[in-house]
Amino acid sequence: MKNQAAYLIDKQKLEIRDCPMPEVGPDDVLIEIKHVGICGSDVMFYVDPNVGGRFDTKLPVILGHESAGLVVEVGENVKTLKPGDRVAVEPGVPCGKCEYCLSGQYNLCRDVDFMACAPWHRAAFQRYISHPAAFCFKLPDNVSTIEGAMIEPLAVGLHAANRSRAHLGQTAVILGSGCIGLMTLLSVKAMGVSDVIITDVFDNRLEVAEKLGANHVINAANEDTVKRVLELTEGKGADIVYETAGSARTTEKTPDLVKAGGVIAVVGNVHDPVNYDFMTLNGKEVDVMTTFRYRNIYPMAINAISAGTINVKAVATNFMPFEKIGEAFDIALNQKQTALKVVVEF
């Protein structure tokens, strides 16, 4: 077996190089990677490895954390997996000892070793990876490794739906219909939310959202989002408002979109300061919450996909071979309105 990885060697420059085979510890499995999705955070590092001075990234590094593949070797302590199993890889490995891990909130572990970010111990854009078996989840026969790689962004949407207590009979507004917005749409519909309104500035994204179950779509470039949402909700606003675009401008609108007693869930990473109307929020007694990655989601997600409840494959729009990973990143960067999810195939 020969390993290769795609190294980010400079801004917007990837190079495939030979690299050592990873060591397989007693609790690890060796995985032959089959599919990896390109995440927005991958594109962020691709454009600027230091993210505007927020990080001090020492190049070269390897990107990628949305992955699935084939088990080819297991450590001596591993009993739950065997060579030949296909697995989805949960990319964050927590310490298992801190107060957050011990309380079940392991996504908040300060010492988590997460793929493709500092301290850059592990990443998925390589032919073989070693990963703890406890964070590798066997895929049923009817779930492909394409779908397995899509479980990571789906987990973000499901965690947001869980945190916001989404349930039958509610109305939800989702701001942004990129990959995470669509995964949030799939998640809340699966949990019974009856009426989903989704916004974006690209009609083609909104067309996909309609196909995936959105009841109403709003092109925010052409319509007043607040006015339209209030029309659709008889002036009340939505039970839950999800901000998935990571935009300060859309976040500022959330107090006017949510109904009294409702929930605002900030799912996207909003990097810029937000001018927030707390007076409106106070009068509505609204819960404002944020989400960070996910926890205890992968088994739920796999079962939902296997049962046909959630169709993640519909979000994957572009497929490129590993040998053309540079082109794949350029598509993810420059064709955002059409390329909802670019998947690299090995």
C-alpha positions as CSV (number, residue, x, y, z in Angstrom):
1,M,0.0,0.0,0.0
2,K,1.2,3.5,-0.9
3,N,-0.1,6.6,0.7
4,Q,-0.5,10.0,-0.9
5,A,-1.9,13.3,0.5
6,A,-2.9,16.6,-1.0
7,Y,-0.8,19.3,0.8
8,L,-1.8,22.9,0.9
9,I,1.6,24.5,0.2
10,D,0.5,28.1,-0.3
11,K,-2.6,30.1,-0.8
12,Q,-4.9,28.4,-3.3
13,K,-2.1,25.9,-4.2
14,L,-2.4,22.1,-3.5
15,E,0.2,19.5,-4.3
16,I,-0.3,15.7,-4.2
17,R,2.8,14.1,-2.6
18,D,3.8,10.7,-1.3
19,C,3.6,10.4,2.4
20,P,4.1,7.7,5.1
21,M,1.4,5.2,5.9
22,P,-0.2,6.2,9.2
23,E,0.5,4.1,12.3
24,V,-2.4,2.0,13.6
25,G,-2.6,2.0,17.4
26,P,-4.3,-0.7,19.4
27,D,-7.6,1.2,19.4
28,D,-7.4,2.5,15.9
29,V,-8.4,1.4,12.4
30,L,-6.7,2.0,9.1
31,I,-9.1,3.4,6.5
32,E,-8.7,3.5,2.8
33,I,-10.5,6.8,2.0
34,K,-13.2,6.6,-0.7
35,H,-15.0,10.0,-0.6
36,V,-14.3,13.4,1.1
37,G,-16.6,16.4,0.9
38,I,-15.1,19.9,0.7
39,C,-16.3,22.0,3.6
40,G,-16.5,25.7,3.8
41,S,-13.8,25.7,6.4
42,D,-11.5,23.8,3.9
43,V,-12.1,26.6,1.4
44,M,-11.5,29.2,4.1
45,F,-8.0,27.7,4.8
46,Y,-7.4,27.2,1.1
47,V,-7.9,30.9,0.4
48,D,-6.0,32.2,3.5
49,P,-4.3,29.6,5.7
50,N,-4.1,32.2,8.5
51,V,-7.7,33.3,8.1
52,G,-7.0,37.0,8.3
53,G,-4.5,36.6,11.2
54,R,-6.8,34.5,13.4
55,F,-4.4,31.6,13.1
56,D,-0.7,31.0,12.6
57,T,-0.8,28.0,10.2
58,K,2.5,26.5,9.4
59,L,2.4,25.2,5.8
60,P,2.2,22.6,4.4
61,V,-1.0,21.2,5.9
62,I,-3.6,18.6,4.8
63,L,-7.2,19.6,4.6
64,G,-10.5,17.6,4.7
65,H,-12.7,16.2,7.4
66,E,-16.0,15.0,5.8
67,S,-14.9,11.5,4.9
68,A,-15.9,7.8,4.6
69,G,-14.0,4.8,3.4
70,L,-13.1,1.1,3.8
71,V,-11.5,-0.5,6.8
72,V,-8.3,-2.3,5.8
73,E,-6.7,-3.0,9.2
74,V,-7.8,-2.9,12.8
75,G,-5.8,-2.5,16.0
76,E,-5.5,-5.3,18.5
77,N,-8.2,-3.9,20.9
78,V,-10.8,-3.2,18.2
79,K,-13.8,-5.6,18.3
80,T,-16.5,-3.6,16.7
81,L,-15.1,-3.3,13.2
82,K,-13.2,-5.6,10.8
83,P,-11.4,-5.3,7.5
84,G,-13.9,-4.8,4.6
85,D,-16.3,-2.7,6.7
86,R,-17.3,0.7,5.2
87,V,-17.3,3.5,7.7
88,A,-18.2,7.1,8.1
89,V,-15.5,9.0,10.1
90,E,-16.5,11.4,12.8
91,P,-13.5,13.9,12.6
92,G,-13.3,15.2,16.2
93,V,-11.6,13.0,18.8
94,P,-12.1,14.5,22.3
95,C,-9.9,13.9,25.3
96,G,-12.6,11.8,27.1
97,K,-11.6,13.1,30.5
98,C,-12.7,16.7,30.9
99,E,-16.0,17.9,32.4
100,Y,-17.5,18.3,29.0
101,C,-16.6,14.9,27.8
102,L,-17.7,13.3,31.0
103,S,-21.1,15.1,30.9
104,G,-21.7,14.0,27.3
105,Q,-20.9,17.4,25.7
106,Y,-17.8,16.2,24.0
107,N,-18.1,18.7,21.2
108,L,-17.1,21.4,23.7
109,C,-13.9,19.6,24.8
110,R,-11.1,22.1,24.8
111,D,-8.5,19.5,23.8
112,V,-10.4,17.9,20.9
113,D,-8.2,16.7,18.1
114,F,-10.3,17.7,15.1
115,M,-9.3,16.9,11.5
116,A,-7.9,19.6,9.3
117,C,-7.4,22.3,11.9
118,A,-4.9,23.1,14.6
119,P,-2.9,21.2,15.8
120,W,-3.1,19.6,12.4
121,H,-2.6,16.0,13.6
122,R,-5.0,14.4,11.1
123,A,-6.9,15.1,8.0
124,A,-8.8,13.3,5.3
125,F,-7.5,14.3,1.9
126,Q,-5.1,11.4,1.7
127,R,-5.5,7.8,0.5
128,Y,-5.1,6.2,4.0
129,I,-5.8,7.5,7.4
130,S,-5.7,6.0,10.9
131,H,-8.5,6.9,13.2
132,P,-9.9,5.7,16.6
133,A,-12.4,3.0,16.0
134,A,-14.8,4.6,18.6
135,F,-15.3,7.5,16.1
136,C,-15.7,5.3,13.0
137,F,-19.3,4.2,12.3
138,K,-20.1,1.2,10.2
139,L,-22.4,2.0,7.2
140,P,-25.3,-0.3,6.3
141,D,-25.2,-2.0,2.9
142,N,-27.7,0.5,1.5
143,V,-25.7,3.5,2.5
144,S,-22.8,4.5,0.1
145,T,-19.5,6.1,1.1
146,I,-20.7,9.2,-0.8
147,E,-23.5,9.4,1.8
148,G,-21.1,8.5,4.5
149,A,-19.0,11.5,3.7
150,M,-22.1,13.7,3.8
151,I,-23.0,12.6,7.4
152,E,-20.6,15.2,8.8
153,P,-22.4,18.3,7.5
154,L,-25.8,16.6,8.1
155,A,-24.7,16.2,11.8
156,V,-24.4,20.0,12.0
157,G,-28.0,20.3,10.8
158,L,-29.3,17.6,13.1
159,H,-27.5,19.1,16.1
160,A,-29.1,22.5,15.4
161,A,-32.5,20.9,15.1
162,N,-32.0,19.0,18.4
163,R,-30.7,22.1,20.2
164,S,-33.6,24.2,19.1
165,R,-36.2,21.5,20.0
166,A,-37.6,21.3,16.5
167,H,-40.9,19.3,16.4
168,L,-44.1,18.6,14.7
169,G,-46.4,21.5,13.8
170,Q,-43.8,24.3,13.9
171,T,-42.8,26.9,11.4
172,A,-39.1,27.5,10.7
173,V,-37.1,30.0,8.8
174,I,-33.7,29.0,7.5
175,L,-31.5,31.9,6.4
176,G,-29.1,30.6,3.7
177,S,-29.5,27.5,1.4
178,G,-26.0,26.5,1.0
179,C,-24.9,23.0,2.2
180,I,-25.5,23.6,5.9
181,G,-28.8,25.4,5.2
182,L,-30.0,22.5,3.2
183,M,-28.8,20.0,5.8
184,T,-30.8,22.0,8.4
185,L,-33.8,21.8,6.1
186,L,-33.5,18.1,5.8
187,S,-33.1,17.7,9.6
188,V,-36.1,19.8,10.7
189,K,-38.3,18.3,8.1
190,A,-37.3,14.8,9.3
191,M,-38.2,15.9,12.9
192,G,-41.7,17.0,11.8
193,V,-41.5,20.7,11.3
194,S,-44.5,21.4,9.2
195,D,-43.7,24.7,7.4
196,V,-40.2,25.6,6.4
197,I,-39.3,28.9,4.7
198,I,-35.8,29.2,3.3
199,T,-33.9,32.2,1.9
200,D,-30.9,32.8,-0.4
201,V,-29.8,35.1,-3.1
202,F,-29.4,32.4,-5.8
203,D,-32.5,31.0,-7.5
204,N,-30.8,27.7,-8.3
205,R,-30.1,27.0,-4.6
206,L,-33.7,27.8,-3.8
207,E,-34.8,25.3,-6.5
208,V,-32.8,22.6,-4.8
209,A,-34.4,23.6,-1.4
210,E,-37.9,23.2,-2.9
211,K,-37.0,19.8,-4.2
212,L,-35.8,18.8,-0.7
213,G,-39.0,19.9,1.0
214,A,-39.0,23.6,1.6
215,N,-42.6,24.9,1.6
216,H,-41.7,28.5,0.7
217,V,-38.5,30.1,-0.8
218,I,-37.5,33.7,-0.7
219,N,-34.9,35.3,-2.9
220,A,-33.5,37.9,-0.5
221,A,-32.0,39.8,-3.4
222,N,-35.5,40.5,-4.8
223,E,-37.8,40.4,-1.8
224,D,-38.0,41.9,1.6
225,T,-37.3,38.8,3.8
226,V,-38.9,40.2,6.9
227,K,-42.0,41.4,5.1
228,R,-42.5,38.1,3.3
229,V,-42.0,35.9,6.4
230,L,-44.5,37.9,8.3
231,E,-47.0,37.6,5.4
232,L,-46.5,33.8,5.4
233,T,-46.9,33.6,9.2
234,E,-49.9,35.9,9.6
235,G,-47.7,38.5,11.2
236,K,-46.4,36.3,14.0
237,G,-43.0,35.2,12.8
238,A,-41.5,31.7,12.9
239,D,-41.2,29.4,15.9
240,I,-37.5,28.8,15.0
241,V,-35.1,30.9,13.0
242,Y,-31.9,29.3,11.8
243,E,-29.0,31.5,10.6
244,T,-26.9,29.2,8.5
245,A,-25.2,31.7,6.1
246,G,-22.7,33.0,8.7
247,S,-23.6,36.6,7.7
248,A,-23.8,39.5,10.1
249,R,-26.5,41.0,7.8
250,T,-28.8,38.0,8.0
251,T,-28.2,37.6,11.7
252,E,-29.3,41.2,12.4
253,K,-32.7,40.3,10.9
254,T,-33.4,37.4,13.2
255,P,-35.2,39.4,16.0
256,D,-37.8,40.5,13.4
257,L,-38.3,37.1,12.0
258,V,-38.9,35.1,15.2
259,K,-42.3,34.9,16.9
260,A,-42.8,35.7,20.6
261,G,-41.5,32.8,22.7
262,G,-39.6,31.4,19.8
263,V,-36.0,30.3,19.3
264,I,-33.1,31.8,17.3
265,A,-30.4,29.3,16.5
266,V,-27.1,30.7,15.1
267,V,-25.6,27.8,13.1
268,G,-23.3,29.6,10.7
269,N,-19.9,31.1,11.8
270,V,-20.5,34.8,11.9
271,H,-17.1,36.4,11.8
272,D,-18.1,40.1,11.8
273,P,-19.7,42.1,14.6
274,V,-23.5,42.1,14.6
275,N,-25.7,45.1,15.4
276,Y,-28.3,43.3,17.4
277,D,-31.8,44.6,18.5
278,F,-32.1,43.2,22.0
279,M,-35.0,45.5,22.8
280,T,-37.1,43.6,20.2
281,L,-35.8,40.3,21.6
282,N,-36.6,41.2,25.2
283,G,-40.2,42.0,24.3
284,K,-40.6,38.7,22.7
285,E,-38.9,36.6,25.4
286,V,-36.9,34.7,22.8
287,D,-34.2,32.1,23.3
288,V,-31.0,32.8,21.4
289,M,-28.7,29.9,21.1
290,T,-25.5,29.0,19.2
291,T,-24.4,25.6,18.0
292,F,-20.9,24.2,17.8
293,R,-20.3,21.2,15.6
294,Y,-22.3,18.3,17.0
295,R,-22.3,15.4,19.5
296,N,-23.8,11.9,19.6
297,I,-25.3,12.3,16.2
298,Y,-23.7,9.9,13.7
299,P,-25.7,6.8,14.6
300,M,-29.0,8.8,14.3
301,A,-27.9,10.2,11.0
302,I,-26.8,6.9,9.5
303,N,-30.2,5.3,10.6
304,A,-32.1,8.2,9.0
305,I,-30.3,7.8,5.7
306,S,-30.6,4.1,5.7
307,A,-34.3,4.3,6.3
308,G,-34.8,6.8,3.5
309,T,-35.9,9.5,5.9
310,I,-33.1,11.9,4.8
311,N,-31.7,12.2,1.3
312,V,-28.2,13.7,1.8
313,K,-27.0,12.5,-1.7
314,A,-29.2,15.2,-3.3
315,V,-27.0,17.9,-1.8
316,A,-23.8,16.5,-3.5
317,T,-23.6,18.3,-6.8
318,N,-20.1,18.0,-8.1
319,F,-17.7,15.0,-8.1
320,M,-14.0,15.2,-8.9
321,P,-11.2,12.6,-8.7
322,F,-8.5,13.0,-6.1
323,E,-5.9,13.6,-8.9
324,K,-7.8,16.8,-9.7
325,I,-8.3,18.1,-6.2
326,G,-7.0,21.6,-7.2
327,E,-9.8,21.9,-9.7
328,A,-12.3,20.6,-7.1
329,F,-11.3,23.4,-4.7
330,D,-11.5,26.0,-7.4
331,I,-15.1,24.9,-8.2
332,A,-16.0,25.0,-4.5
333,L,-14.5,28.5,-4.2
334,N,-15.7,30.1,-7.5
335,Q,-19.0,28.3,-8.3
336,K,-20.7,28.6,-4.9
337,Q,-24.1,29.3,-6.4
338,T,-24.2,26.0,-8.3
339,A,-21.7,23.8,-6.5
340,L,-23.6,23.1,-3.2
341,K,-21.2,20.3,-2.2
342,V,-18.1,19.3,-4.1
343,V,-17.1,15.7,-3.3
344,V,-13.6,14.3,-4.0
345,E,-13.5,10.6,-5.1
346,F,-10.6,8.2,-4.5
